[in-house]
Amino acid sequence: MRFESLGLCPEILRALEGMNHKIPTPVQEKAIPPVLEGKDLMGCAQTGTGKTAAFALPILQRLRQAPTRKGGPRVIRALVLTPTRELCGQVTESFVAYGKYSGLKVTSVYGGVSQHRQEEALRRGVDILVATPGRLLDLESQRLLSLDSVGTLVLDEADRMLDMGFLPDVRKIISRVPAGRQTLMFSATIPNEIKRLADTILRYPVSVSVTPTSSPTAENVEHSVYYVEKSGKGELLRHLLSDDSARNALVFTRTKRGADRLAEQLVRARIDAEAIHGDRTQSARERALAKFKRGETRVLVATDVAARGLDIVDLSHVVNFDLPEEPESYVHRIGRTARAGASGIAISFCSIEERPLLTAIERLIRRHLDVVDDHPFRSLLRPGIPTKLDNRPARPVNARYMISATELFRTA
């Protein structure tokens, strides 16, 4: 199937042709027709599957075909909510590219920067607004924008908005938009809270899912886990980066301080690296990402929030330096690689303290990560390896029975 068969108008097809987009992805093929018909939609698709175009293309067409008051100011007719600044910018860029010949105005509002330019853009008139919840409510409370004319509402990466505590803000925004709107929800995972939210805001929705039945992660990602002591993770990372096949790597840490510390260690080891997290300014994060995309920086060390919405073409490796506290974050992390049909490698470091987190991840994705034992920093406490203390029968080490390294060496 080609985009022409989906009923898109010539102006949008012209923009797609200029971007060399000819064949829709599965989520686009399934979602575009019902959205064009004005139906509500619940979409389950991991990142990198082309879901932005799945809602952007039909929204652009519906707005272009909808009658507007001649001579009057532009009003916000479509609102897209995203959890992070980065994703907000990415979605805005996509709307601008796809709507190049539509004549529609698109802008974004998000926190972490001065609102002055955002105010000016709103005054000039906007058809499509992409926003983070906090900044949107702030501007609305200042009466700098109105949501009275919103005909289409999109919740993008709804599960992450839930994880980040935005649900109360999202509910406030929903109460401020017209009840007769079209509502679209997209999420990589569908926890119970998202199901309950969908039940309250969607009207007879069409369900679209392109998640493989075997796992909620992309099929063309190689998953592996390295058992390693917490103190040896830095050395193991530098060892892996010594292989030229690791062209570039997005490395996840649990904390902002940990991201800064790891980036500094890599730089001292003569590996080009930078950290991005919520404490860095938006301009600093954008510069770091731009350098990474250009290949000037080989390693980008990030926290989950900062990396949300990053669209990096040809990312070879994602490394979970620290396993995420929430297993759903694993799906989002590795979704940064193997985008749009490409292949990628996802590597996880697991200390004995993180074994329960690994179990939760494997339960969620319904598969076991491939264990790599052939490395010089492997943990002596790798689960499943028998040990012997005080001449007692050997028994496996697991999350419930942990033996300290001191005891192990004393009995060797």
C-alpha positions in Angstrom: 0.0 0.0 0.0 1.1 3.5 -0.8 0.1 6.8 0.8 -2.0 7.7 -2.3 -4.4 4.9 -1.4 -5.1 6.4 2.1 -7.1 9.3 0.7 -4.7 12.0 1.5 -4.9 15.3 -0.3 -2.3 16.3 -3.0 -0.7 18.9 -0.8 0.2 16.4 1.9 1.3 13.8 -0.7 3.5 16.4 -2.2 5.2 17.0 1.2 5.6 13.2 1.7 7.1 12.8 -1.7 9.7 15.6 -0.9 10.6 13.6 2.2 10.9 10.4 0.2 8.1 8.8 2.2 6.1 6.5 -0.1 4.9 3.5 1.9 3.0 4.0 5.2 4.1 2.0 8.3 1.6 -0.4 9.8 0.5 2.0 12.4 0.0 4.7 9.8 -1.9 2.3 7.5 -4.3 1.3 10.4 -4.7 4.7 12.0 -5.0 7.3 9.2 -8.4 6.1 7.7 -10.4 6.2 11.0 -8.8 9.5 12.1 -9.8 11.0 8.7 -13.3 9.8 9.4 -13.3 11.8 12.6 -13.3 8.7 14.9 -11.7 8.6 18.3 -8.7 6.3 18.5 -6.6 4.3 21.0 -3.2 3.5 19.5 -0.7 1.1 21.0 2.7 1.4 19.3 6.2 1.6 20.5 8.3 4.5 19.6 10.0 4.6 16.2 7.0 3.0 14.4 5.9 6.3 12.7 3.0 7.1 15.0 3.5 10.9 14.8 2.6 10.8 11.1 -0.3 8.5 12.0 -2.1 11.4 13.7 -0.4 14.4 12.1 -1.3 13.6 8.5 -5.0 13.1 9.0 -5.2 16.1 11.4 -3.6 18.3 8.7 -6.0 17.1 6.1 -9.1 17.5 8.3 -8.1 21.1 9.3 -7.4 22.0 5.8 -10.8 20.8 4.6 -12.7 22.3 7.5 -14.4 25.6 6.9 -12.9 28.6 8.7 -14.2 32.1 9.3 -12.7 34.3 6.6 -10.8 37.3 7.8 -10.9 36.2 11.4 -7.9 35.3 13.6 -6.5 31.8 13.6 -7.7 29.8 16.6 -6.3 26.6 18.1 -8.2 23.8 16.4 -5.9 20.9 17.2 -4.0 20.3 20.4 -1.3 17.7 20.9 0.0 17.1 24.5 3.4 15.5 25.0 5.3 14.7 28.2 8.6 16.4 27.4 10.2 19.4 25.7 12.1 17.2 23.3 9.1 15.3 22.1 7.2 18.5 21.9 9.8 19.9 19.5 10.0 16.7 17.5 6.2 16.5 17.0 6.1 20.2 16.0 8.9 19.7 13.4 6.9 16.8 11.9 3.7 18.8 11.6 5.7 21.6 9.9 7.3 19.2 7.5 4.1 17.3 6.6 2.1 20.5 6.4 4.6 22.4 4.3 2.0 23.1 1.5 -1.1 23.2 3.7 -1.0 26.8 4.8 -1.7 25.9 8.4 0.2 27.4 11.3 1.9 25.2 13.9 3.7 26.2 17.1 4.8 24.7 20.3 4.8 25.7 24.0 6.9 24.1 26.7 8.6 25.0 29.9 12.3 25.5 30.7 12.5 28.6 28.4 11.2 32.1 28.3 7.6 32.3 27.3 8.1 35.5 25.3 8.5 34.0 21.9 5.7 31.5 22.6 3.4 34.5 23.4 4.3 36.2 20.2 3.5 33.1 18.1 0.2 32.7 19.9 -0.7 36.3 19.2 -0.1 35.8 15.5 -2.5 32.9 15.4 -2.1 29.2 15.6 -4.1 26.3 14.0 -2.2 23.4 15.6 -0.6 23.7 19.1 1.8 21.1 20.5 2.4 21.5 24.2 3.6 20.1 27.5 0.8 20.2 30.1 2.4 22.5 32.6 3.3 25.3 30.3 -0.1 25.0 28.5 -2.0 25.5 31.8 0.3 28.3 32.8 -0.4 30.2 29.5 -4.1 29.5 29.7 -4.3 30.8 33.2 -2.7 34.1 31.9 -5.4 34.2 29.3 -2.8 34.1 26.5 -4.6 31.2 24.7 -8.0 29.7 24.5 -8.9 26.0 24.1 -12.6 26.7 23.2 -12.1 25.9 19.5 -10.1 22.7 19.9 -11.7 20.1 17.7 -9.0 17.4 18.0 -7.1 16.5 21.1 -4.1 14.1 21.0 -2.4 12.6 24.0 1.0 11.4 22.7 3.0 8.9 24.8 0.2 8.8 27.4 1.9 6.2 29.6 5.0 8.5 30.1 2.7 11.4 31.0 1.2 9.2 33.6 4.7 8.1 34.9 5.8 11.7 35.1 2.8 12.7 37.2 1.0 14.8 34.6 -2.3 13.0 34.9 -3.9 15.8 37.1 -2.8 18.4 34.6 -4.1 16.3 31.7 -7.5 16.0 33.3 -7.6 19.8 33.8 -6.9 20.3 30.1 -9.5 17.8 29.1 -12.1 19.6 31.1 -11.2 22.9 29.2 -11.6 21.6 25.7 -15.0 21.1 24.0 -16.8 17.9 24.8 -17.6 17.1 21.2 -14.0 16.9 20.2 -12.2 14.1 18.5 -9.7 12.4 20.9 -6.6 10.3 19.9 -4.5 8.5 22.5 -1.1 6.9 21.7 1.0 4.9 24.1 3.8 2.4 23.9 2.3 0.5 26.9 -1.3 0.3 28.2 -1.2 0.1 32.0 -4.5 0.0 33.9 -4.4 3.7 34.6 -4.2 4.5 30.9 -7.1 2.1 30.2 -9.2 3.9 32.9 -8.4 7.3 31.4 -9.2 6.1 27.9 -12.6 4.8 29.1 -13.5 8.2 30.4 -12.4 10.4 27.5 -12.8 8.3 24.3 -16.1 7.7 22.6 -16.5 4.4 20.8 -12.8 4.4 19.9 -11.1 2.4 17.1 -8.3 0.4 18.6 -5.0 0.2 16.7 -2.1 -1.9 17.8 1.1 -2.8 16.1 2.8 -4.2 19.1 4.2 -7.7 18.4 2.2 -10.3 20.3 5.4 -11.8 21.6 6.9 -8.6 23.1 6.1 -4.9 23.4 9.6 -4.1 22.0 10.7 -3.8 18.5 11.5 -7.1 16.8 14.8 -6.0 15.2 16.6 -5.2 18.5 19.2 -7.5 19.9 18.7 -7.7 23.7 21.5 -8.7 26.0 22.4 -8.5 29.7 25.8 -8.3 31.4 26.0 -9.3 35.0 28.5 -7.0 36.6 29.3 -5.5 40.0 28.0 -2.0 40.5 31.6 -0.8 40.9 32.7 -2.4 37.6 30.0 -0.9 35.3 32.2 2.1 34.3 35.0 -0.2 33.2 32.6 -2.5 31.4 31.2 0.4 29.5 34.6 1.7 28.4 35.5 -1.9 27.4 32.4 -2.2 25.2 33.0 1.2 23.6 36.5 0.1 22.6 34.8 -1.9 19.9 34.5 0.1 16.7 31.1 -1.5 16.0 29.7 0.7 18.8 29.5 3.7 16.5 27.4 5.7 18.9 25.6 5.0 22.1 22.8 6.4 24.2 23.5 5.5 27.8 20.8 5.6 30.5 21.5 6.3 34.1 19.0 6.5 37.0 20.0 9.9 38.3 21.1 13.3 37.0 24.2 13.2 39.2 25.0 9.8 37.9 24.7 11.0 34.3 27.1 13.9 34.9 29.6 11.7 36.7 29.6 9.0 34.0 30.0 11.5 31.2 33.0 13.0 33.0 34.6 9.6 33.5 34.2 8.9 29.7 35.7 12.2 28.8 38.7 11.4 31.1 39.0 8.1 29.2 39.2 10.1 25.9 35.7 9.1 24.8 33.6 12.0 23.5 30.6 12.2 25.8 28.0 14.6 27.1 25.2 14.4 29.6 21.6 15.6 29.2 19.1 15.8 32.0 16.4 18.0 33.5 18.9 20.3 35.4 20.5 21.4 32.1 19.0 24.3 30.3 16.9 23.6 27.2 19.5 25.3 24.9 22.3 23.2 26.5 20.3 20.0 25.9 19.6 21.0 22.3 23.3 21.7 21.6 24.3 18.4 23.1 21.8 16.5 21.1 22.8 18.3 17.9 26.4 17.4 18.4 25.5 13.8 19.0 23.4 13.7 15.8 26.3 15.2 13.8 28.7 12.6 15.2 30.8 15.1 17.1 29.9 13.3 20.3 30.0 9.5 20.4 28.1 8.9 23.7 25.1 10.7 25.1 24.4 10.0 28.7 20.8 10.7 29.7 18.1 10.2 32.3 14.8 8.8 31.3 13.0 12.2 31.3 15.6 14.0 29.3 15.8 11.3 26.6 12.1 11.1 26.1 11.2 12.1 22.5 14.7 11.9 21.1 14.6 11.0 17.5 18.1 9.8 16.5 18.7 8.3 13.1 21.0 5.3 12.9 21.7 4.9 16.7 23.7 1.7 17.0 23.5 1.1 20.8 21.3 1.8 23.8 23.0 0.9 27.1 21.1 0.6 30.3 23.9 1.5 32.6 21.4 1.5 35.4 18.3 -0.7 35.0 15.1 1.4 35.2 12.9 1.3 38.3 9.8 0.9 36.1 9.9 -1.9 33.6 7.9 0.1 31.1 10.9 2.5 30.9 12.9 -0.3 29.3 10.5 -0.3 26.3 10.9 3.4 25.9 14.7 3.4 26.3 15.4 0.8 23.7 12.9 2.4 21.4 15.5 5.0 20.7 17.3 2.5 18.5 15.9 0.3 15.6 13.7 3.0 14.5 11.6 2.9 11.3 12.7 -0.7 10.4 16.4 -0.3 11.2 18.2 -2.7 13.6 19.8 -1.9 16.9 21.5 -3.3 20.0 20.2 -2.9 23.5 22.6 -3.8 26.3 21.8 -3.9 30.0 24.1 -3.9 33.0 22.7 -5.8 36.0 24.3 -5.9 39.4 23.0 -8.3 42.0 20.9 -5.5 43.6 19.1 -4.9 40.3 18.1 -8.6 39.8 14.4 -7.9 40.7 14.3 -5.0 38.2 15.6 -7.4 35.5 13.0 -10.0 36.4 10.3 -7.3 36.0 11.6 -6.2 32.6 11.7 -9.8 31.3 8.2 -10.4 32.6 6.9 -7.3 30.8 8.6 -8.0 27.4 7.8 -11.7 27.7 11.3 -12.9 26.9 14.7 -13.5 28.6 17.6 -11.2 27.8 20.6 -13.0 26.3 23.2 -13.4 29.0 26.8 -12.4 28.0 29.3 -14.1 30.2 32.3 -13.6 28.0 33.6 -10.3 29.4 36.4 -9.4 31.8 34.2 -7.7 34.4 31.6 -10.4 34.9 30.1 -10.6 38.4 31.1 -13.4 40.7 27.6 -13.2 42.0 25.9 -13.9 38.7 22.5 -15.4 39.5 22.5 -19.1 39.0 26.2 -19.7 39.6 26.6 -22.1 42.6 28.9 -21.1 45.5 30.0 -23.0 48.6 30.1 -21.7 52.2 31.4 -23.6 55.2 31.4 -26.9 53.2 27.6 -26.7 52.8 25.9 -27.9 49.6 26.2 -25.5 46.7 23.1 -23.4 46.0 22.3 -20.8 43.4 22.7 -17.1 44.2 19.5 -15.1 43.5 17.8 -12.0 44.6 16.6 -13.7 47.9 20.0 -15.2 48.8 22.8 -12.8 48.3 26.3 -13.5 49.4 28.8 -10.6 49.8 32.0 -10.6 47.8 34.0 -10.6 51.1 32.4 -13.9 52.1 32.9 -15.4 48.7 36.6 -14.6 48.6 37.1 -15.7 52.2 35.8 -19.1 51.5 37.6 -19.6 48.2 
